[in-house]
Amino acid sequence: MKVTIKQIAEEAGVSTVTVSRVLHDPSLVKEASRKKIQSIIAKYKYSYTSPVRVKQKYIGIIIPEISNIFFAKIINSFILAFDEKFSDHELIFSYSYDSPEKEFQGLNFLLSQQCAAIIIIPSSRPLINPEFWLSQTTPIIWVERSWDSVPPRLGVLSNKETAAYEATITLAQHNIKSILLINGPVQLPTAQARTKGMEKGIQEYNLSPNQQKVLYGSFAWEHGYTSVKQEDLSQYDAIIAGNGTIAQGALQALYEKNISIPKDIAFISFDETASFHLSPISTIYFSGEEMAAELIQVLEKALVYKDFSHVYYLNAHKILRGSEFRA
């Protein structure tokens, strides 16, 4: 009786994906598991013939979390356009939960499914095995952000430096002299870009560097909350929040400290932010719909032209609602 991959996986106590990896690229599987699987394959004299790849039908997507409002806007808009443009392809999702390990596992899984292309919104922590990412011939499209260790050949990225510069000069034009930037993780290139953009604006308007401060941390509500709670805000004229979630935590702490916007402090947020303050919050934001539309175009060309290379930087939109100055 001919044995199947499923039966081999059950006997080895592993998944069928792991067995497939041993057959396609044994180096991806830990030695103990690899040897066990190979011994079972030898025992049953299992032979595997790679299927003829007439037409690839899958597009893989790796995302850190769907609870992120901005990521959700990108993916939802992309799916709507994808169904119209690529009716002969299907999407396979892999969630990294902001873990580089799960992200790498997701990459290997999608490669094992012979995806025609892989779209990734990277986690906020450095990639595992960047050399492996660089060695892939399958088109990988980086969305929203990327890592310096793997320079993207294909990408739709947000121009965080210009956005932070715009936020800073907007405040400076309203006579703001000192700014507190509540930023994301220090190792993340997009967080570094925000700091760089802020520094550029400070220099252009001759603001004292000693009166500015950047607080790095996670893109979480707690980071915004604790930053505002612990800082002596009498030193600052304005706050820039690194994203909408940080902004919500910061606004809660301002409320508890009885600090009002714009009477006591100015406030600008990256991403749209609902506010319980009397003053609506001014925003520098990127359009998920625009990013999805550009992503569709890049994917379309990547599937047709083998050597296609294109990295698009999306510019931010600015909506001023009165919180950008200190009354």
Secondary structure, DSSP 8 states (H G I E B T S, - for coil): ----HHHHHHHHTS-HHHHHHHHH-GGGS-HHHHHHHHHHHHHTT--------S---EEEEEES-S-SHHHHHHHHHHHHHHHHH-TT-EEEEEE-TT-HHHHHHHHHHHHHTT-SEEEE---SS--S-HHHHHT--S-EEEEE---TTS--SEEEEE-HHHHHHHHHHHHHTTT---EEEE-S-TT-HHHHHHHHHHHHHHHHTT--GGG-EEE---SSHHHHHHHHHHS-GGG-SEEEESSHHHHHHHHHHHHHTT--TTTT-EEEEES-----SSS--EEEE--HHHHHHHHHHHHHHHHH-TT--EEEEE--EEE--STTS--
